[in-house]
Structures are given as C-alpha cells and as structure tokens.
C-alpha cells in the first residue's frame, strides 16, 4: 500500500480545476501517453504533471466523499494499462517476491506434475510487500483471500499441460477491483515445481512484461 499512499499524496487536493466529461478509459490512456512521453522531467514532476493536466479535472465531477476511492481505482487501472507507470512504481517500491524476466519462460512441467497440481486445491503466494495471499482452486475457479479479509474470484481455464488463463469475475478488494474489470483475462504458465511450491510466470496485460512468482501449496487452509 506504500505506492497507493504516495500516489494520493501527489494527487490531492484536487478542487481547483474545471470539470471534464471524458471516460475513465480515455483518461487513463491520456495519462499514460503523457507520463510515457515526459521522461525529461523528474519522477515527481511526471506524476504532478498528469495530476494537474488530467486527473484533477476528472475528479472534479465527483463528490468529495468519493474522490479518494475513484482516485485509487484510477491508480490501479493505470498501473495495469500503462507499462511506463508500472515500471516507475516498481522502481520506487521494488517487488521483492516477484522477479521480472525478459520473456515468457519455457515450461518444464511434465504431465505427471500437472496431474499432481490438479489434485491440490489450497495454495498461497507472497505479495510484493510480503503479505500472504491464500488461493483456493475449486470447480474451475481461482479464488484469492487477502490479509484484510477481502477476496477476488476468477474463472480458471487450462490451455495446455502448463498454461492457464484467469478471467476476472469480481472482488471486494480495493486493489483488485481497481486493477481489473469483469472479463479481463490474464495468462499464466507453470514453469516447474520444487519441494513445496510451483514457479509461475504471469504476463502483465497490455504490457510487454513477464513476472515470475512462487505459488506455495499446503494441505489445508483454515476458515477459507
């Protein structure tokens, strides 16, 4: 959440600009283009620039009580849709438990190992900040439970022995529901397996980035 707090510090207050009626998707696209093409500025100046030029006028149309939640939603969606902004966030707050690789790794998973994966249903992984996110795979769904008690639900579809796709359905988690919209799809590949985890590669939607993380398996997740 450190990046969220930093972003809010940079965007607020916002009540001194004229109103605009552009859509959120158009706003995010404009913010991304501006941020990407302003590398001659310092990092803080790049954020301040997109705040003053795009975000502040957009937020003017919302009631004061809703400004923070809308701004956070835009923050996560911008992170998903804008590669340069996502890389900027990783630079100011590195993701210790996720490794970026240059291209999608080749899977070394055998058919037997996939069958073993399918027999399991309870997993967890570590977020970039170290928080543990529980994962339950059941009846074609990938359901995540976060440390704050919120959840995220995705449809899980296998493409071959090692590759699967998650289609976002719903979430009451601030970050996940801001990052994704219903129907958004994400591509994953199981690279290999170790004693108590699988290495998973994930493509970042709308970006030329691939991240690798460890999906740990466990016997039972209590109260899930």
C-alpha positions, 0 to 999 in steps of 0.5 A: 500500500506504500505506492497507493499512499504516495500516489494520493499524496501527489494527487490531492487536493484536487478542487481547483480545476474545471470539470471534464466529461471524458471516460475513465478509459480515455483518461487513463490512456491520456495519462499514460501517453503523457507520463510515457512521453515526459521522461525529461522531467523528474519522477515527481514532476511526471506524476504532478504533471498528469495530476494537474493536466488530467486527473484533477479535472476528472475528479472534479465531477465527483463528490468529495466523499468519493474522490479518494476511492475513484482516485485509487481505482484510477491508480490501479487501472493505470498501473495495469494499462500503462507499462511506463507507470508500472515500471516507475512504481516498481522502481520506487517500491521494488517487488521483492517476491516477484522477479521480472524476466525478459520473456515468457519462460519455457515450461518444464512441467511434465504431465505427471506434475500437472496431474499432481497440481490438479489434485491440490486445491489450497495454495498461497503466494507472497505479495510484493510487500510480503503479505500472504495471499491464500488461493483456493482452486475449486470447480474451475475457479481461482479464488484469492483471500487477502490479509484484510479479509477481502477476496477476488474470484476468477474463472480458471481455464487450462490451455495446455499441460502448463498454461492457464488463463484467469478471467476476472469475475469480481472482488471486494478488494480495493486493489483488485477491483481497481486493477481489473474489470469483469472479463479481463483475462490474464495468462499464466504458465507453470514453469516447474515445481520444487519441494513445496511450491510451483514457479509461475510466470504471469504476463502483465496485460497490455504490457510487454512484461513477464513476472515470475512468482512462487505459488506455495501449496499446503494441505489445508487452509483454515476458515477459507 
